[in-house]
Amino acid sequence: MIVTDHQAHRVSVTVYGEFTLADYKEFEELVNYKVRFERPVDLFFDLRQMGDVTLDVAWEEIKFSRQHASDFNKVAVVTSSQWVTWSAWLSQAFVDADVEVFEDPEAARAWLDEEVAA
C-alpha cells in the first residue's frame, strides 16, 4: 500500500507493506501529471515500512526511470535497508538527477528543500 502527497515540484510516497504494481501505477499517474505541468520535480520516497517488492514493480521502475530520465531534479530515499540503498544507487544510472539515501526523513526533506531555499 502507498500513500502519496504532492506539493509544488515534489511528489512524496510512503510505502507500507508490499509494493505492488497497482501501487506503482498510482505513483506513475501522479508523477506523469506533475512532470507535465511542473517539470522538473523532486521525489521523496519513505521506504522504511516497505515489505516486499514484486518483480513486475522492479521492471516497471526500470522502464519508468528510462522514460523520465531528465524529468527529476532530486530523489530522496529514506530507508535503513541495504538492498533498497543499493537499488536506489543502481537506478541513478537511468536518471539524470541527484539521488541520496537517508535514514532520517527530516534530513531527506531538508536536503530536498535546500535548492528551494537557495
PETA-V324336 format. One record per run of one state. SS is the DSSP state (alpha for helix, beta for strand, coil for the rest). FROM is the first residue (numbers start at 1). LEN is the number of residues. Records with the same first field share a line. If there is no record, write none. Layout:
SS = FROM-LEN ; FROM-LEN
This chain:
coil = 1-1 ; 8-2 ; 20-1 ; 39-2 ; 54-1 ; 68-4 ; 79-3 ; 92-6 ; 103-2 ; 118-1
beta = 2-6 ; 10-10 ; 41-13 ; 72-7 ; 98-5
alpha = 21-18 ; 55-13 ; 82-10 ; 105-13
